[in-house]
Amino acid sequence: MEPLLPASGRGELAELSVEIFRKSGELAATLPATSVRRGVADLVREMNSYYSNLIEGHKTLPRDIERALREDWSDREDDRRNQLLSVAHIQAEAAMRRRLAKQPETRVFQADFVQWLHREFYQALPRSEWFTTSLSGKRHPLEPGKLRDHNVDVGRHTPPDHKVLDDFMRRFDGYYSDPTIPATDRLIALAAAHHRLAWIHPFGDGNGRVARLQSQAAMICCGLDADGLWTLSRGLARAKPAYFQHLQAADQGRANDLDGRGNLSDAALARFCRFFLERILDQIDFMTGLISPFKLLDRIESHLRFTRVDLDGKLREHLARMLKALCLEGDLPRGAVPAILGLKGTASRVIIRRALAEGLVGSSSEKGPLRIAFPYEVVDSYFPLLFTDLPVDHG
């Protein structure tokens, strides 16, 4: 699978990397309130599962994802299966983030970690999903976290023989975990690793999901995650044809003596890395614009004014004032609400109860602090285009 890092186009790739690091830092500072960042990050995790499902050919509506998180399952078999896949992805990502927070020294390119991601995803699914079917129609059992024990074909690519997967995974870890990779090349290496892991195809099924989760883990370790405020899967799903084309092109052997010195095409790997980094930059820019506090405040007010016309005008004004304060300041004690609304205690409690009943705010206890909430009913208004499967191909 050499080369593991492209030699061509490095100047352009390095410039993209610098821009990504700069803008990622800007995104992390966009929402100053911790509880608001956490709420948006939870929503982004649902979005990540939605787009990862789309890449694999499954569509789960945001309201169905939210229902599934409450264990409210669809009666339709296909919809229920898609809900299960979404929840499994959300739970696997949440487990990954908890692990990296507790064990920041984790080697995310190591086979053990990659296999752990696979196990976390599949163990959240019923055993009826633990199988894969070859192109010839033969069904193979799948054990969560175990490397495949049979050979496969993926389109025109034939991944390594299952007997040598351990060797390939050791080489994958040994190269991409090398601390001597320069900081200017670290993000390029992360992009190249995404393709090489897909090329190895270590599992019978679930390789795409695991590769995207592994890339997200590597970006967390690089400090590019911006507290979970953006997702790689949205960028890849919105350019799905180009994503698959670049993956397939980088599978190919080198074209000629000028195409690097490894077995695979250096130029194609460089093009894949450029595509991958451009998608990262695109999504960081998208989320920065989307959650800019004052733009978000305007959209919250517009939602109440134009969408919630069923509510009394004065109530809408009070709700807008309270939600704006929660968006800017984060958690607020209930005792602070009267001053924000300019109302007496009894009247403000009526507004709080209505906001809680509408799902516009949340609280961990009956008398606990209030925080802004993002149920699926407000997502299209607060965060337009967050969930969409329109084909936007930037190939």
C-alpha positions as CSV (number, residue, x, y, z in Angstrom):
1,M,0.0,0.0,0.0
2,E,3.0,2.3,-0.5
3,P,3.2,5.3,-0.6
4,L,1.6,6.0,2.7
5,L,2.1,9.8,2.3
6,P,2.0,11.5,-1.2
7,A,5.1,13.2,-2.4
8,S,3.3,15.3,-5.1
9,G,1.2,18.4,-4.3
10,R,2.7,18.7,-0.8
11,G,2.9,22.5,-1.0
12,E,-0.8,22.9,-1.8
13,L,-1.8,20.3,0.8
14,A,0.3,22.0,3.5
15,E,-1.4,25.3,2.8
16,L,-4.8,23.6,3.1
17,S,-3.7,22.1,6.4
18,V,-2.6,25.5,7.8
19,E,-6.0,27.0,6.8
20,I,-7.9,24.1,8.4
21,F,-6.1,24.5,11.8
22,R,-6.7,28.3,11.8
23,K,-10.4,28.0,11.0
24,S,-10.9,25.1,13.4
25,G,-9.7,27.4,16.2
26,E,-12.2,30.1,15.1
27,L,-15.0,27.6,15.0
28,A,-14.3,26.4,18.6
29,A,-14.5,30.0,19.8
30,T,-17.8,30.8,18.0
31,L,-20.1,29.7,20.8
32,P,-18.6,30.9,24.1
33,A,-21.2,29.1,26.4
34,T,-20.2,25.5,27.2
35,S,-23.7,24.2,27.6
36,V,-24.7,25.6,24.2
37,R,-21.6,24.1,22.5
38,R,-22.5,20.8,24.1
39,G,-26.1,21.0,22.8
40,V,-25.0,21.8,19.3
41,A,-22.4,19.0,19.5
42,D,-25.1,16.5,20.4
43,L,-27.1,17.6,17.4
44,V,-24.0,17.3,15.2
45,R,-23.5,13.7,16.4
46,E,-27.0,12.9,15.2
47,M,-26.2,14.7,12.0
48,N,-23.0,12.6,11.7
49,S,-25.0,9.4,11.9
50,Y,-27.5,10.7,9.3
51,Y,-24.8,11.5,6.8
52,S,-22.9,8.3,7.5
53,N,-26.1,6.4,6.8
54,L,-26.6,8.3,3.5
55,I,-23.1,7.4,2.3
56,E,-23.9,3.7,2.9
57,G,-27.2,4.1,1.0
58,H,-29.6,4.4,4.0
59,K,-31.7,7.5,4.9
60,T,-33.1,8.1,8.4
61,L,-35.0,11.3,9.0
62,P,-33.9,13.5,11.9
63,R,-37.2,13.1,13.7
64,D,-36.8,9.3,13.4
65,I,-33.3,9.5,14.8
66,E,-34.6,11.5,17.7
67,R,-37.4,9.0,18.2
68,A,-34.9,6.1,18.1
69,L,-32.8,7.8,20.8
70,R,-35.9,7.6,23.0
71,E,-36.4,3.9,21.9
72,D,-39.4,4.8,20.0
73,W,-39.0,2.5,17.0
74,S,-40.8,2.6,13.6
75,D,-43.2,-0.2,12.7
76,R,-41.7,-0.4,9.2
77,E,-38.8,-2.9,9.1
78,D,-36.6,-0.8,6.8
79,D,-37.1,2.4,8.8
80,R,-36.5,0.5,12.1
81,R,-33.3,-0.9,10.7
82,N,-32.1,2.5,9.6
83,Q,-32.9,3.8,13.1
84,L,-30.9,1.1,14.6
85,L,-27.9,1.9,12.4
86,S,-28.2,5.6,13.4
87,V,-28.3,4.9,17.1
88,A,-25.4,2.4,16.8
89,H,-23.3,5.1,15.1
90,I,-24.2,7.8,17.7
91,Q,-23.4,5.5,20.5
92,A,-20.1,4.4,19.0
93,E,-19.0,8.0,18.4
94,A,-20.1,8.9,22.0
95,A,-18.0,6.0,23.4
96,M,-15.1,7.0,21.2
97,R,-15.2,10.6,22.6
98,R,-15.4,9.4,26.2
99,R,-12.5,7.1,25.7
100,L,-10.3,9.8,24.1
101,A,-11.2,12.3,26.8
102,K,-10.1,9.8,29.5
103,Q,-7.2,8.3,27.5
104,P,-5.8,11.1,25.3
105,E,-2.7,9.0,24.7
106,T,-4.7,6.4,22.8
107,R,-3.0,5.3,19.5
108,V,-5.9,5.8,17.2
109,F,-4.1,4.2,14.2
110,Q,-3.5,1.0,16.1
111,A,-5.4,-2.2,15.1
112,D,-6.8,-2.6,18.6
113,F,-8.4,0.8,18.5
114,V,-9.8,0.3,14.9
115,Q,-11.2,-3.0,16.0
116,W,-12.6,-1.5,19.1
117,L,-14.5,1.1,17.0
118,H,-16.0,-1.8,14.9
119,R,-17.0,-3.7,18.0
120,E,-18.6,-0.6,19.6
121,F,-20.7,-0.1,16.4
122,Y,-21.8,-3.7,15.8
123,Q,-22.5,-4.6,19.5
124,A,-25.1,-1.9,19.4
125,L,-26.9,-3.7,16.6
126,P,-29.0,-6.9,16.9
127,R,-27.2,-10.2,16.0
128,S,-29.3,-10.4,12.9
129,E,-27.0,-7.7,11.5
130,W,-23.8,-9.6,12.2
131,F,-23.2,-10.8,8.7
132,T,-21.8,-9.8,5.3
133,T,-22.6,-11.0,1.9
134,S,-20.0,-11.4,-0.8
135,L,-20.4,-10.4,-4.5
136,S,-21.1,-14.0,-5.3
137,G,-23.9,-14.1,-2.8
138,K,-22.1,-16.2,-0.1
139,R,-23.1,-15.1,3.4
140,H,-20.3,-14.8,6.0
141,P,-20.8,-14.4,9.7
142,L,-19.4,-11.2,11.2
143,E,-18.0,-11.0,14.7
144,P,-17.8,-7.4,16.1
145,G,-14.2,-6.2,16.3
146,K,-12.7,-9.2,14.5
147,L,-10.7,-8.8,11.3
148,R,-12.3,-10.6,8.4
149,D,-11.5,-14.3,7.9
150,H,-12.2,-14.4,4.2
151,N,-11.2,-12.7,1.0
152,V,-13.3,-10.0,-0.7
153,D,-13.6,-7.9,-3.8
154,V,-14.6,-4.2,-3.5
155,G,-15.5,-3.1,-7.0
156,R,-12.3,-3.2,-9.0
157,H,-10.2,-3.4,-5.9
158,T,-9.1,-6.7,-4.3
159,P,-8.0,-5.9,-0.7
160,P,-5.2,-7.9,1.0
161,D,-5.6,-11.6,1.7
162,H,-7.2,-12.1,5.1
163,K,-4.2,-14.1,6.2
164,V,-1.9,-11.0,6.1
165,L,-4.3,-8.4,7.6
166,D,-2.3,-8.3,10.8
167,D,0.8,-7.4,8.9
168,F,-1.0,-4.6,7.0
169,M,-2.6,-3.2,10.2
170,R,0.8,-3.2,12.0
171,R,2.3,-1.3,9.1
172,F,-0.6,1.1,9.1
173,D,-0.1,1.9,12.8
174,G,3.7,1.9,12.6
175,Y,3.7,4.6,9.9
176,Y,0.8,6.9,10.9
177,S,1.5,6.8,14.6
178,D,5.2,7.8,14.0
179,P,5.7,10.9,16.2
180,T,8.4,12.1,13.8
181,I,5.9,12.9,11.1
182,P,6.2,16.8,10.9
183,A,3.4,18.9,12.1
184,T,2.9,20.3,8.6
185,D,2.3,16.8,7.3
186,R,0.1,15.5,10.2
187,L,-3.2,16.4,8.6
188,I,-2.0,15.1,5.2
189,A,-1.1,11.8,6.8
190,L,-4.5,11.7,8.4
191,A,-6.2,12.1,5.0
192,A,-4.0,9.5,3.4
193,A,-4.7,7.1,6.3
194,H,-8.4,7.3,5.6
195,H,-7.9,5.9,2.1
196,R,-5.3,3.3,3.2
197,L,-7.6,1.9,5.9
198,A,-10.4,1.7,3.4
199,W,-7.9,0.0,1.0
200,I,-7.0,-2.6,3.6
201,H,-10.7,-3.3,4.2
202,P,-10.0,-5.0,7.5
203,F,-13.6,-6.1,8.2
204,G,-16.2,-8.1,6.4
205,D,-18.6,-5.1,6.7
206,G,-18.7,-1.7,8.3
207,N,-15.4,-0.5,6.9
208,G,-16.6,2.8,5.7
209,R,-18.3,3.7,8.9
210,V,-15.2,2.7,10.9
211,A,-12.8,4.6,8.6
212,R,-14.9,7.8,9.1
213,L,-15.0,7.3,12.9
214,Q,-11.3,6.6,12.9
215,S,-10.6,9.8,11.0
216,Q,-12.7,11.8,13.4
217,A,-10.8,10.3,16.3
218,A,-7.5,11.2,14.7
219,M,-8.8,14.8,14.2
220,I,-9.8,14.9,17.9
221,C,-6.2,13.9,18.8
222,C,-4.9,16.7,16.4
223,G,-7.0,19.3,18.1
224,L,-9.2,19.8,15.0
225,D,-12.5,18.7,16.3
226,A,-13.7,22.1,17.7
227,D,-15.5,20.3,20.6
228,G,-17.6,18.2,18.2
229,L,-19.1,21.2,16.3
230,W,-18.6,19.8,12.8
231,T,-18.6,16.5,11.1
232,L,-16.6,15.0,8.3
233,S,-19.5,12.8,7.1
234,R,-21.6,15.7,5.9
235,G,-18.9,16.9,3.6
236,L,-18.2,13.4,2.2
237,A,-21.9,12.6,1.8
238,R,-22.6,15.9,-0.1
239,A,-19.9,15.0,-2.5
240,K,-20.5,11.2,-2.5
241,P,-19.8,10.5,-6.2
242,A,-16.5,12.4,-6.0
243,Y,-15.7,10.7,-2.7
244,F,-16.1,7.2,-4.2
245,Q,-14.3,8.2,-7.4
246,H,-11.3,9.5,-5.4
247,L,-11.2,6.4,-3.2
248,Q,-11.3,4.2,-6.3
249,A,-8.6,6.2,-8.2
250,A,-6.3,6.0,-5.2
251,D,-6.7,2.2,-5.2
252,Q,-4.9,2.0,-8.5
253,G,-1.3,1.1,-9.1
254,R,1.2,3.8,-10.2
255,A,0.6,5.0,-13.7
256,N,4.3,5.4,-14.8
257,D,7.8,6.0,-13.6
258,L,6.9,9.6,-12.7
259,D,4.0,8.5,-10.4
260,G,6.0,8.0,-7.2
261,R,8.0,5.0,-6.2
262,G,5.5,2.9,-4.4
263,N,3.1,0.2,-5.6
264,L,0.1,2.6,-5.7
265,S,-0.4,5.9,-7.5
266,D,1.2,8.8,-5.7
267,A,-0.6,11.4,-7.8
268,A,-4.0,9.7,-7.1
269,L,-3.3,9.7,-3.4
270,A,-2.4,13.3,-3.5
271,R,-5.7,14.1,-5.3
272,F,-7.6,12.1,-2.7
273,C,-5.9,14.0,0.2
274,R,-6.7,17.4,-1.5
275,F,-10.3,16.4,-1.9
276,F,-10.5,15.1,1.8
277,L,-8.9,18.3,3.2
278,E,-11.2,20.5,1.0
279,R,-14.2,18.7,2.5
280,I,-12.9,19.4,6.0
281,L,-12.4,23.1,5.3
282,D,-15.8,23.3,3.6
283,Q,-17.6,21.8,6.7
284,I,-15.7,24.0,9.2
285,D,-16.7,27.1,7.2
286,F,-20.3,25.8,6.9
287,M,-20.7,25.3,10.7
288,T,-18.9,28.6,11.5
289,G,-21.4,30.5,9.5
290,L,-24.3,28.4,10.7
291,I,-23.7,28.8,14.5
292,S,-22.4,32.4,14.4
293,P,-24.2,33.6,17.6
294,F,-25.9,36.7,16.2
295,K,-27.1,34.8,13.1
296,L,-28.4,32.1,15.3
297,L,-30.2,34.6,17.5
298,D,-31.9,36.1,14.4
299,R,-33.0,32.6,13.3
300,I,-34.4,31.8,16.8
301,E,-36.4,35.0,16.7
302,S,-37.6,34.3,13.2
303,H,-38.7,30.8,14.1
304,L,-40.9,32.1,16.9
305,R,-42.2,35.0,14.8
306,F,-43.0,33.2,11.6
307,T,-43.2,29.5,12.4
308,R,-44.8,29.5,15.8
309,V,-47.8,31.7,14.8
310,D,-49.9,29.4,16.9
311,L,-48.5,31.1,20.0
312,D,-49.7,34.3,21.5
313,G,-47.6,37.3,20.4
314,K,-46.5,38.4,23.9
315,L,-45.5,34.8,24.7
316,R,-43.4,34.7,21.6
317,E,-41.6,37.8,22.6
318,H,-40.9,36.5,26.1
319,L,-39.7,33.1,24.7
320,A,-37.4,34.9,22.2
321,R,-35.8,37.0,25.0
322,M,-35.2,34.0,27.2
323,L,-33.8,31.8,24.4
324,K,-31.5,34.5,23.3
325,A,-30.1,34.9,26.8
326,L,-29.6,31.1,27.1
327,C,-27.9,31.1,23.8
328,L,-25.4,33.8,24.7
329,E,-24.9,32.9,28.4
330,G,-25.5,29.2,28.6
331,D,-27.1,27.7,31.7
332,L,-29.2,30.2,33.7
333,P,-30.8,29.8,37.1
334,R,-34.5,30.1,37.1
335,G,-34.3,33.0,39.4
336,A,-32.6,35.1,36.7
337,V,-35.5,34.8,34.3
338,P,-37.7,37.5,35.8
339,A,-35.0,40.1,35.3
340,I,-34.4,39.0,31.7
341,L,-38.1,39.1,30.9
342,G,-39.0,42.1,32.9
343,L,-41.8,40.1,34.6
344,K,-42.7,39.2,38.2
345,G,-41.8,35.8,39.5
346,T,-45.2,34.2,39.0
347,A,-45.5,35.4,35.4
348,S,-42.0,34.3,34.5
349,R,-42.6,30.8,35.9
350,V,-45.6,30.5,33.5
351,I,-43.2,31.3,30.6
352,I,-40.6,28.8,31.9
353,R,-43.2,26.1,32.1
354,R,-44.4,26.8,28.6
355,A,-40.8,26.8,27.2
356,L,-40.2,23.4,28.9
357,A,-43.5,22.0,27.6
358,E,-42.6,23.1,24.1
359,G,-39.2,21.5,24.3
360,L,-37.5,24.9,23.6
361,V,-35.5,24.7,26.9
362,G,-34.3,21.8,29.0
363,S,-33.3,21.3,32.6
364,S,-31.8,18.4,34.5
365,S,-34.2,18.7,37.5
366,E,-37.5,20.3,38.4
367,K,-35.8,23.4,39.9
368,G,-32.5,23.1,38.1
369,P,-30.9,25.7,35.8
370,L,-32.3,26.1,32.3
371,R,-30.5,25.5,29.1
372,I,-31.4,26.0,25.4
373,A,-32.7,22.8,23.7
374,F,-32.6,21.8,20.0
375,P,-35.4,19.3,19.3
376,Y,-35.9,18.3,15.7
377,E,-38.9,20.7,15.4
378,V,-36.6,23.7,15.5
379,V,-33.6,22.3,13.6
380,D,-34.6,23.5,10.1
381,S,-35.3,27.0,11.4
382,Y,-32.3,27.3,13.8
383,F,-29.8,25.4,11.5
384,P,-31.0,25.5,7.9
385,L,-29.4,22.9,5.6
386,L,-27.9,21.0,8.5
387,F,-29.8,17.9,7.4
388,T,-30.1,17.6,3.7
389,D,-29.2,14.9,1.1
390,L,-29.2,17.2,-1.9
391,P,-26.4,16.0,-4.3
392,V,-23.7,18.6,-4.1
393,D,-20.7,17.1,-6.0
394,H,-17.5,19.1,-5.8
395,G,-15.4,16.6,-7.7
